[in-house]
Amino acid sequence: MNKHFEDTQYYLKRAGETAKRGVAEELDAVEERVRSLAGQEEVEPGRIEELRTELDRIAERAEAEATERIERARGKLDEYRQSPAQ
């Protein structure tokens, strides 16, 4: 039963992260419009923000690669288990 709660917690966290990214993406257009109406230019992202963005991209790529390799390993393991004993 505890595993179900862990799974639920994981998926709620992922849903929250996805919602946060979606809201930020939607608000970008609003922010740009308000800035243009107010006559303010968009602030250039600082070095820290650039690094955070790059790290997020690297983390996502690493997660995707790890998932792919795990799937391949599971497939090979399944093939091995199903092969006749020699």
Distance bins in CASP14 RR format, pairs under 12 A and 6 or more apart:
PFRMAT RR
TARGET T0000
AUTHOR 0000-0000-0000
RMODE 2
METHOD distances of the structure
MODEL  1
1 7 0 0 0 0 0 1 0 0 0 0 0
1 8 0 0 0 0 0 1 0 0 0 0 0
2 8 0 0 0 0 0 1 0 0 0 0 0
2 9 0 0 0 0 0 1 0 0 0 0 0
3 9 0 0 0 0 0 1 0 0 0 0 0
3 10 0 0 0 0 0 1 0 0 0 0 0
4 10 0 0 0 0 0 1 0 0 0 0 0
4 11 0 0 0 0 0 1 0 0 0 0 0
5 11 0 0 0 0 0 1 0 0 0 0 0
5 12 0 0 0 0 0 1 0 0 0 0 0
6 12 0 0 0 0 0 1 0 0 0 0 0
6 13 0 0 0 0 0 1 0 0 0 0 0
7 13 0 0 0 0 0 1 0 0 0 0 0
7 14 0 0 0 0 0 1 0 0 0 0 0
8 14 0 0 0 0 0 1 0 0 0 0 0
8 15 0 0 0 0 0 1 0 0 0 0 0
9 15 0 0 0 0 0 1 0 0 0 0 0
9 16 0 0 0 0 0 1 0 0 0 0 0
10 16 0 0 0 0 0 1 0 0 0 0 0
10 17 0 0 0 0 0 1 0 0 0 0 0
11 17 0 0 0 0 0 1 0 0 0 0 0
11 18 0 0 0 0 0 1 0 0 0 0 0
12 18 0 0 0 0 0 1 0 0 0 0 0
12 19 0 0 0 0 0 1 0 0 0 0 0
13 19 0 0 0 0 0 1 0 0 0 0 0
13 20 0 0 0 0 0 1 0 0 0 0 0
14 20 0 0 0 0 0 1 0 0 0 0 0
14 21 0 0 0 0 0 1 0 0 0 0 0
14 63 0 0 0 0 0 1 0 0 0 0 0
15 21 0 0 0 0 0 1 0 0 0 0 0
15 22 0 0 0 0 0 1 0 0 0 0 0
16 22 0 0 0 0 1 0 0 0 0 0 0
16 23 0 0 0 0 1 0 0 0 0 0 0
16 24 0 0 0 0 0 1 0 0 0 0 0
17 23 0 0 0 0 0 1 0 0 0 0 0
17 24 0 0 0 0 0 1 0 0 0 0 0
17 56 0 0 0 0 0 1 0 0 0 0 0
17 59 0 0 0 0 0 1 0 0 0 0 0
17 60 0 0 0 0 0 1 0 0 0 0 0
18 24 0 0 0 0 0 1 0 0 0 0 0
18 25 0 0 0 0 0 1 0 0 0 0 0
19 25 0 0 0 0 0 1 0 0 0 0 0
19 26 0 0 0 0 0 1 0 0 0 0 0
20 26 0 0 0 0 0 1 0 0 0 0 0
20 27 0 0 0 0 0 1 0 0 0 0 0
21 27 0 0 0 0 0 1 0 0 0 0 0
21 28 0 0 0 0 0 1 0 0 0 0 0
21 56 0 0 0 0 1 0 0 0 0 0 0
21 60 0 0 0 0 0 1 0 0 0 0 0
22 28 0 0 0 0 1 0 0 0 0 0 0
22 29 0 0 0 0 0 1 0 0 0 0 0
23 29 0 0 0 0 0 1 0 0 0 0 0
23 30 0 0 0 0 0 1 0 0 0 0 0
23 31 0 0 0 0 0 1 0 0 0 0 0
24 30 0 0 0 0 0 1 0 0 0 0 0
24 31 0 0 0 0 1 0 0 0 0 0 0
25 31 0 0 0 0 0 1 0 0 0 0 0
25 32 0 0 0 0 0 1 0 0 0 0 0
26 32 0 0 0 0 0 1 0 0 0 0 0
26 33 0 0 0 0 0 1 0 0 0 0 0
27 33 0 0 0 0 0 1 0 0 0 0 0
27 34 0 0 0 0 1 0 0 0 0 0 0
27 35 0 0 0 0 0 1 0 0 0 0 0
28 34 0 0 0 0 0 1 0 0 0 0 0
28 35 0 0 0 0 0 1 0 0 0 0 0
28 42 0 0 0 0 1 0 0 0 0 0 0
29 35 0 0 0 0 0 1 0 0 0 0 0
29 36 0 0 0 0 0 1 0 0 0 0 0
30 36 0 0 0 0 0 1 0 0 0 0 0
30 37 0 0 0 0 0 1 0 0 0 0 0
31 37 0 0 0 0 0 1 0 0 0 0 0
31 38 0 0 0 0 0 1 0 0 0 0 0
31 40 0 0 0 0 0 1 0 0 0 0 0
31 41 0 0 0 0 0 1 0 0 0 0 0
31 42 1 0 0 1 0 0 0 0 0 0 0
31 43 0 0 0 0 0 1 0 0 0 0 0
32 38 0 0 0 0 0 1 0 0 0 0 0
32 39 0 0 0 0 0 1 0 0 0 0 0
32 40 0 0 0 0 0 1 0 0 0 0 0
32 41 0 0 0 0 0 1 0 0 0 0 0
32 42 1 0 0 1 0 0 0 0 0 0 0
32 43 0 0 0 0 0 1 0 0 0 0 0
33 39 0 0 0 0 0 1 0 0 0 0 0
33 40 0 0 0 0 0 1 0 0 0 0 0
33 42 0 0 0 0 0 1 0 0 0 0 0
34 40 0 0 0 0 1 0 0 0 0 0 0
34 42 0 0 0 0 0 1 0 0 0 0 0
35 41 1 0 0 1 0 0 0 0 0 0 0
35 42 1 0 1 0 0 0 0 0 0 0 0
35 43 0 0 0 0 1 0 0 0 0 0 0
36 42 0 0 0 0 1 0 0 0 0 0 0
43 49 0 0 0 0 1 0 0 0 0 0 0
44 50 0 0 0 0 1 0 0 0 0 0 0
45 51 0 0 0 0 1 0 0 0 0 0 0
45 52 0 0 0 0 1 0 0 0 0 0 0
45 53 1 0 0 1 0 0 0 0 0 0 0
45 54 0 0 0 0 0 1 0 0 0 0 0
46 52 0 0 0 0 1 0 0 0 0 0 0
46 53 0 0 0 0 0 1 0 0 0 0 0
47 53 0 0 0 0 0 1 0 0 0 0 0
47 54 0 0 0 0 0 1 0 0 0 0 0
48 54 0 0 0 0 0 1 0 0 0 0 0
48 55 0 0 0 0 0 1 0 0 0 0 0
49 55 0 0 0 0 0 1 0 0 0 0 0
49 56 0 0 0 0 0 1 0 0 0 0 0
50 56 0 0 0 0 0 1 0 0 0 0 0
50 57 0 0 0 0 0 1 0 0 0 0 0
51 57 0 0 0 0 0 1 0 0 0 0 0
51 58 0 0 0 0 0 1 0 0 0 0 0
52 58 0 0 0 0 0 1 0 0 0 0 0
52 59 0 0 0 0 0 1 0 0 0 0 0
53 59 0 0 0 0 0 1 0 0 0 0 0
53 60 0 0 0 0 0 1 0 0 0 0 0
54 60 0 0 0 0 0 1 0 0 0 0 0
54 61 0 0 0 0 0 1 0 0 0 0 0
55 61 0 0 0 0 0 1 0 0 0 0 0
55 62 0 0 0 0 0 1 0 0 0 0 0
56 62 0 0 0 0 0 1 0 0 0 0 0
56 63 0 0 0 0 0 1 0 0 0 0 0
57 63 0 0 0 0 0 1 0 0 0 0 0
57 64 0 0 0 0 0 1 0 0 0 0 0
58 64 0 0 0 0 0 1 0 0 0 0 0
58 65 0 0 0 0 0 1 0 0 0 0 0
59 65 0 0 0 0 0 1 0 0 0 0 0
59 66 0 0 0 0 0 1 0 0 0 0 0
60 66 0 0 0 0 0 1 0 0 0 0 0
60 67 0 0 0 0 0 1 0 0 0 0 0
61 67 0 0 0 0 0 1 0 0 0 0 0
61 68 0 0 0 0 0 1 0 0 0 0 0
62 68 0 0 0 0 0 1 0 0 0 0 0
62 69 0 0 0 0 0 1 0 0 0 0 0
63 69 0 0 0 0 0 1 0 0 0 0 0
63 70 0 0 0 0 0 1 0 0 0 0 0
64 70 0 0 0 0 0 1 0 0 0 0 0
64 71 0 0 0 0 0 1 0 0 0 0 0
65 71 0 0 0 0 0 1 0 0 0 0 0
65 72 0 0 0 0 0 1 0 0 0 0 0
66 72 0 0 0 0 0 1 0 0 0 0 0
66 73 0 0 0 0 0 1 0 0 0 0 0
67 73 0 0 0 0 0 1 0 0 0 0 0
67 74 0 0 0 0 0 1 0 0 0 0 0
68 74 0 0 0 0 0 1 0 0 0 0 0
68 75 0 0 0 0 0 1 0 0 0 0 0
69 75 0 0 0 0 0 1 0 0 0 0 0
69 76 0 0 0 0 0 1 0 0 0 0 0
70 76 0 0 0 0 0 1 0 0 0 0 0
70 77 0 0 0 0 0 1 0 0 0 0 0
71 77 0 0 0 0 0 1 0 0 0 0 0
71 78 0 0 0 0 0 1 0 0 0 0 0
72 78 0 0 0 0 0 1 0 0 0 0 0
72 79 0 0 0 0 0 1 0 0 0 0 0
73 79 0 0 0 0 0 1 0 0 0 0 0
73 80 0 0 0 0 0 1 0 0 0 0 0
74 80 0 0 0 0 0 1 0 0 0 0 0
74 81 0 0 0 0 0 1 0 0 0 0 0
75 81 0 0 0 0 1 0 0 0 0 0 0
75 82 0 0 0 0 1 0 0 0 0 0 0
75 83 0 0 0 0 0 1 0 0 0 0 0
76 82 0 0 0 0 0 1 0 0 0 0 0
76 83 0 0 0 0 0 1 0 0 0 0 0
77 83 0 0 0 0 0 1 0 0 0 0 0
80 86 0 0 0 0 0 1 0 0 0 0 0
END
